[in-house]
């Protein structure tokens, strides 16, 4: 669920985020040429803490310093730092464990039983070969009977929580949705 470039950027900035008290949720580079955006999604390590705009700005400054030295992206790009939000992406096995019991949408690279898109209640993660599998009390996005599906973790293209009354009532996120702080960036010496 990520490219090698995104993984190496994540490996580069994760220690800085940890030092600031945040965990890395997602890193991705979007666009091409001089219209690229480096998206960094982070959340407080303290599950009860909220993410503020000031936190995003602090992360942006610290990550910018690391990126200026390492220079992993050639040319111009925009650095965007945000919280995962209430409809957060699920990217690591621990995300699926943490939000077990809540509803999610998953899209797969390869079909399982002829289907690529699923929506249902997360039941947890099953350890095993190839990174294990996500267990989902699922129905097809288009509708259909519910049944427990075993979806290989390695086949998941994208997954996201679904905003439901249950999610909102429990305050499971402990975070304010959609906070972003970003500033145009130019890689040093790249005009």
Wavefront OBJ file of the C-alpha trace (Angstrom):
o trace
v 0.000 0.000 0.000
v 2.669 2.497 -0.977
v 5.499 3.138 -3.400
v 9.196 2.798 -2.637
v 9.695 6.587 -2.905
v 6.900 7.207 -0.393
v 8.343 4.542 1.925
v 11.828 6.076 1.838
v 10.444 9.574 2.523
v 8.422 8.094 5.384
v 11.546 6.411 6.782
v 13.381 9.741 6.501
v 10.818 11.874 8.368
v 9.380 9.366 10.849
v 12.103 9.878 13.517
v 11.427 13.645 13.457
v 7.697 13.068 13.886
v 8.370 10.652 16.755
v 10.602 13.242 18.462
v 7.713 15.735 18.253
v 5.257 13.227 19.763
v 3.471 12.275 16.527
v 3.084 9.114 14.526
v 3.252 8.926 10.758
v -0.022 7.811 9.165
v 0.639 8.277 5.454
v 3.116 9.803 2.991
v 2.421 10.242 -0.696
v 3.651 12.331 -3.586
v 0.935 13.522 -5.961
v 1.231 15.245 -9.318
v 4.235 15.649 -11.589
v 6.752 18.217 -12.749
v 6.551 21.495 -10.803
v 2.983 20.732 -9.654
v 3.833 18.043 -7.113
v 2.510 17.838 -3.584
v 4.129 15.865 -0.788
v 1.322 14.916 1.574
v 2.300 13.983 5.112
v -0.473 12.751 7.387
v 0.358 12.486 11.089
v -1.427 12.046 14.408
v -0.522 12.511 18.077
v 0.999 9.430 19.710
v -1.288 10.164 22.680
v -4.587 8.658 21.449
v -6.587 11.125 23.565
v -4.890 14.230 22.155
v -6.281 16.357 19.356
v -4.297 17.551 16.354
v -4.230 21.331 15.986
v -3.288 23.660 13.158
v -0.301 24.709 15.289
v 0.765 21.044 15.466
v 0.579 20.806 11.662
v 2.669 23.986 11.320
v 5.257 22.676 13.817
v 5.485 19.366 11.936
v 5.756 21.237 8.623
v 8.729 23.304 9.866
v 10.540 20.278 11.321
v 9.913 18.035 8.290
v 10.960 20.859 5.925
v 14.343 21.067 7.651
v 14.883 17.311 7.222
v 13.785 17.402 3.573
v 16.012 20.414 2.823
v 19.074 18.466 3.982
v 18.203 15.060 2.485
v 16.668 16.475 -0.719
v 14.643 13.332 -1.622
v 12.459 15.137 -4.187
v 14.023 16.968 -7.115
v 12.487 20.289 -8.128
v 9.579 22.265 -6.727
v 6.814 20.780 -4.601
v 4.215 21.760 -2.024
v 4.502 20.218 1.437
v 1.080 19.547 2.947
v 0.778 18.339 6.540
v -2.573 17.188 7.878
v -4.307 15.036 10.437
v -6.028 11.873 9.217
v -9.507 13.315 9.819
v -12.581 11.415 10.866
v -12.816 9.422 7.619
v -9.170 8.516 8.014
v -7.283 6.207 5.698
v -6.358 2.801 7.086
v -2.864 1.898 5.909
v -1.142 -0.342 8.458
v -2.312 -3.549 10.135
v -2.449 -1.691 13.465
v -4.948 0.787 11.935
v -7.310 -2.088 11.136
v -6.857 -3.484 14.662
v -7.366 -0.098 16.314
v -10.619 0.555 14.473
v -12.007 -2.969 14.737
v -15.782 -2.729 15.200
v -16.136 0.339 12.972
v -17.305 0.507 9.378
v -14.794 0.878 6.542
v -14.592 0.916 2.743
v -11.842 -1.101 1.096
v -10.732 -1.301 -2.520
v -8.459 -4.120 -3.667
v -5.918 -4.416 -6.476
v -7.002 -8.000 -7.110
v -10.568 -9.291 -6.759
v -11.579 -11.575 -3.911
v -14.430 -13.855 -4.950
v -14.880 -11.669 -8.033
v -15.173 -8.380 -6.122
v -12.759 -5.461 -5.640
v -14.839 -3.087 -3.476
v -16.132 -3.891 -0.020
v -17.874 -2.018 2.771
v -18.459 -3.448 6.206
v -17.556 -3.655 9.867
v -13.877 -4.307 10.609
v -13.389 -7.515 12.592
v -9.620 -7.327 13.008
v -6.453 -8.642 11.383
v -5.424 -12.240 10.840
v -1.663 -12.805 10.873
v -0.222 -14.983 8.149
v 1.689 -15.284 4.907
v 2.013 -12.221 2.686
v 1.267 -9.790 5.521
v -1.919 -11.467 6.713
v -5.475 -10.392 6.031
v -8.126 -7.949 7.167
v -11.332 -9.562 8.390
v -14.467 -7.691 7.390
v -18.169 -8.301 8.012
v -18.842 -7.160 4.475
v -21.348 -6.418 1.780
v -20.592 -5.312 -1.760
v -20.571 -1.534 -2.192
v -23.374 -2.076 -4.722
v -25.397 -4.009 -2.110
v -25.791 -7.657 -1.260
v -25.727 -10.156 1.574
v -23.350 -9.661 4.461
v -20.667 -12.227 5.206
v -17.219 -12.338 6.773
v -14.529 -11.708 4.159
v -10.805 -12.390 4.477
v -9.091 -9.673 2.411
v -5.316 -10.083 1.897
v -3.534 -7.052 3.329
v -1.109 -6.963 0.388
v -4.042 -6.646 -2.061
v -5.574 -3.552 -0.411
v -5.244 -0.532 -2.698
v -7.003 1.861 -0.332
v -9.097 1.690 2.797
v -10.913 4.369 4.738
v -13.192 4.615 7.753
v -16.816 5.434 6.999
v -18.301 8.265 9.057
v -21.161 6.715 11.017
v -23.105 7.618 14.143
v -21.166 4.881 16.003
v -17.835 6.461 15.060
v -19.008 9.936 16.039
v -20.573 8.778 19.345
v -17.524 6.928 20.594
v -15.088 9.717 19.871
v -12.785 6.903 18.733
v -10.524 9.284 16.895
v -9.826 11.889 19.528
v -8.867 14.163 16.640
v -10.306 17.149 14.811
v -11.074 16.275 11.176
v -9.249 17.647 8.177
v -6.680 19.992 9.713
v -4.074 21.060 7.206
v -1.094 23.346 7.163
v 0.970 23.739 4.034
v 3.426 26.051 2.416
v 4.890 26.099 -1.086
v 8.281 24.402 -1.088
v 11.226 24.554 -3.396
v 13.951 21.983 -3.180
v 17.289 23.695 -2.387
v 19.264 24.635 -5.479
v 16.568 23.351 -7.845
v 15.427 26.249 -10.033
l 1 2 3 4 5 6 7 8 9 10 11 12 13 14 15 16 17 18 19 20 21 22 23 24 25 26 27 28 29 30 31 32 33 34 35 36 37 38 39 40 41 42 43 44 45 46 47 48 49 50 51 52 53 54 55 56 57 58 59 60 61 62 63 64 65 66 67 68 69 70 71 72 73 74 75 76 77 78 79 80 81 82 83 84 85 86 87 88 89 90 91 92 93 94 95 96 97 98 99 100 101 102 103 104 105 106 107 108 109 110 111 112 113 114 115 116 117 118 119 120 121 122 123 124 125 126 127 128 129 130 131 132 133 134 135 136 137 138 139 140 141 142 143 144 145 146 147 148 149 150 151 152 153 154 155 156 157 158 159 160 161 162 163 164 165 166 167 168 169 170 171 172 173 174 175 176 177 178 179 180 181 182 183 184 185 186 187 188 189 190 191
